[in-house]
Amino acid sequence: GGYGDFGGFGGFGDIFESFFGGGSAARRNGPLRGSDIEVTLRITFEEAAFGVKKEVSINRREACEHCHGTGAKPGSGVKTCPTCNGTGQIRQEQRTMFGSFANIATCPTCHGQGKIIEEPCEACRGSGRVQQSRKISVNIPAGIDNGQILTLSGQGEAGERGGPAGDLLVYIQVRPHKVFTREGANLFMEMPISFGQAALGCELEVPTLDGKVKYSIPAGTQTGTTFRLRGKGIKHLRQDAYGDLFVKMNVQIPRKLTERQKELIMELENIDAGSIPRKKKLFKK
């Protein structure tokens, strides 16, 4: 008794019970929980951010409405198996040179159920369950992320012999966004701006999940500079708070210039050339 059970040794516990008996009859004949059902649901980036209500189609085994899950034809009965007396198992004595052993086997008459249905239900053929196609409504909360799982309790397959139903596990897949990337509740994006906007500063219209907002960038903004827009990210899944939006500036250098544009850039370069001697002196030092 001080060594616990033999479950950790794989099938050794079953072998042990087959020789010496055990309490498995009650487990086999008692209520069994139904199996879980797994489905994958693809949603858009915006649906994950704001939440949405969806439907999923599933096939599951449900309790037969005609026999209410008993497996017996309405009006007929279910009797205890006379072979095993309701245990679902038969015990056979086996004599060997080492002594007598008890071999526990599944009852061949009731196939381990412990009961015999006199007249099987015509709808479920005595199984007590029937296959059904259903559409299940799923409420997806705002802030859910890719790879997370929603559990709908009791929406899986029906149990056996009065056991509880299993669960419906909904695996969420979020489609990527064209503009935003996500890390937790924060959003990230790149904002292209011209050389003049970066040099002189300007007011930009920055896209967010709620629409465009105006944001002023200072003169002399360098490429790679990142600005933070507080509260413009995604809602935290279990909190009444929002993440932030990080906007990275990407200064666009024109590939083709007109003659006038070239002249203006050359003029700007000549104006800046006055600072070159000072830089030379600095390097000499």
N, C-alpha and C positions, 0 to 999 in steps of 0.2 A: 504493500500500500504506500510505502514511502517513496516509490520510484515513479509515481505519476502514471500516465498512459503511454501507449506505444505509437501515438499518432505521428511523432517526429521521425519514425523509421520507415516511412513510405508505406508499403503494403504489409509490413510485418504485423501491424495491428489487426488487419483483416485475417491474416493467417492464424494469429493467436486466437481470435474469436471463433474461427472455423473449427478449432480443436476444443476450446474450452468454453465456448458460448459467450454471451455478453448481452448488453442492453440494446443491441441494434434493432430488435424487432419493433420496439416502440418508436424509434426514429423512422423506420421504413413505413410503418403503417400510420404514422401521425400526419398532421397537416404539413404540406410542403409549400414554401414560398415560390411564387412564379418567377420566371426568368426576366432579367432586365432586357430592354430593347435600346439599341443605340442607333441614332440617326445623325447625319451631318446637315447643318443648315448654313447656307451661304447668304450673307447680308452685305449691304453696301457700307462704306465708311461712315456716311452720314447716319444710317440706321443704327450703327453701333454707338455713335456719339449721342444721339438724341433718344434712342429707344424706339421700339416698334413692336407691333403685334403681328405675328406670322402664324401660318398653319403648316403642319407637317403631316404627310400621309404615311401611315404605318399599317402593317399586317400583324395581328396578334391573336393569340388564343384567349377566348373569353369563356366565362362560365355559360354553359348551355341554358338557354331560357326555358326549354321544354322540360328538362329534368332538374333544373336549378343546381346543376353541377354534380348530381349524384351518379349520373351515368345509367340510372335505371328508368325504364319506361314508366311514365306517370300511371299510377295505380298499382304498379308491381312493387315488389320489395327487394331488399338486399339482405342476404342471410350470411351468417358466419361460416367460413370455410370449414367443412367437417374434417378435412385432412390435417390441417394445422391448428384447428380450434381458434382461428383468428390471429395467430401470431405471425403468419406470413412465412414461417420457417418450419422445417422439419429437422428433427434430431435423430441422427443415426449413430449407433454404437459401433465402434470398430476395434476389434481386438488385434493387437500386434505383440511382438516379442517383448516390447517395452511396457506393455500394459494395455489398458482399455482407454480409448479416446472417443470423444463425442464430436462427430462431424455435423456442423450446422450448414444446411443448404436451403436455398429458396424453394418454397412450396410449389410443386409443379401444377397443382390444381388451380390456385388463385394467383399464381405468378408473383407471390410476395405481398399481395394486397391484403390478405386476411379476410376478405369478403368475396362473395360470389353474387353477381347480378343475375337474377333469374331471367328477366326479360330486358335486354339492353335497349336504351333509348334509341329511337330511329334517327333522330337528328344528329347526335354526336357519336352513335355506334358504341355507346357504353363508356366513352372516355371522359364524359362530363365537361368537355371543352370543345369549342368550335372555332374555326379560323374566321376572322372578320377583318375587313378593311375599314380603317377609321381615319378621320382628319382631326388632329389635336391642335387646339389653339395654344400658342406659346407667347407669353409676354416677355419680351427681351428688354431688360433694364438699360437705361442710359449709362454709357461708360463701359459697357462690356468690351472685352478685348479679344483678339484673335486667339483661338486655342482654348478658351475657357468653356466650361461645361455647365449646362443648366440641368438640374434634376427635377423631374416632375414625378412626385411620389404617387405610387399606385396606378400609374398609367402604362405599366408594362403588361406582361402576360399574366393571366389569372393563375392563382395558386391551385394546388391539388388537395383534395379532401378537406376543403374549408380553409386552406392556407391563404395568407395575404397575397395580393398581387405584387408583381415586381415594379420597378421604376422605369421611366423613360428618360434616357440620357441624351441630351441634345448637345452635340459638339458644334461650336460656333466657328465659322470661317469668315473672316472679314476681308472683302476685296480691297486691294491697295488703292490709294487716292492718287490722282494725277499731280496734285500740288503738295499736299501735306504728307509728312511721315510722322509716326507716333512713337513716343517712348513714355509708357505709363499714361498719365493724364496730360502730358505736355505735347505740343505740336511743333514741328520744325518745317521751315520752307526757305527757299531762296528767292530773292527779289531782284530782278534785273533792273539796273538803272543806267542812264547814260553818263558819259564822262562829265558833261556840263552839270548834270544834276548832282553828281558826287562832289564836284569842285565848288559849286556855288551854294549847294543846299537847296532843298525843295520840300514841298508837301506831297506825300505819296498817298495813293489809295491802296491800302493793303487788304487783300482778300482774307476773310475769316470764315468759319463755319456758319456764322450768323449774318454774313454779308460783308460789304467793304467798309473799312474804317479809315479815317484820315490820320496820317502820322507824319510829323515833320522831322526830317533828318538834317543835321547841321552841315555847314560848309566844310569841305575837306574830308568828307567821309571816304574811307578807304575800302577797297574790295575785301570781303571777308568780315567786315564789321557786323556784329550781330546785335540787334535791338530786341528788347523783351516787351511784349504786350501782355500785361497781367490779366488773368481771368479770361483769356481768349482761347484757352485750350479746351480739353474735354472734361466733362463732369467725372469726378471720382465715383467709382461704382457704388460705394456704400457711405458716401459722405455728401453733404450739401455744399460742396466746394468744387472749384474748377482749376484746372491746370493753366499753364501760360503758353503763349505762342512766341516762338523765337524766330525772328526774321533775319536772315543772313543776306547782306548786300553783295551783289555781284555786278561790278562795274563793267559795262559792255564797251569794248574798244572797237570802233568801226573798222571793217576790213577794207572798204573802198571809200575813198575820199574824193570830193570834187576839187578842182583847182583852187577855188576860193577857200575851202576848208583847209587845204594844205598851206595856203598863204597865211591864214589866221594862226595856225599851229606854229608855223615858222616864226611869225611875229611874236607869239608868246614865248617861244624858245629864246629869241633874241633878247626879250625883256628879262628873262630869267638868267641870261648869260652874265649879267652884272654880278651875280653872286659867286661865279666860278672862281675868281681870284682869291676870294676869302676862303673858299674850300681848299684851294691849293695851299694857301698859307697854313691852314689847319692841319693838312696832311704832312706838310714839311715839319711842323712842330711835333 
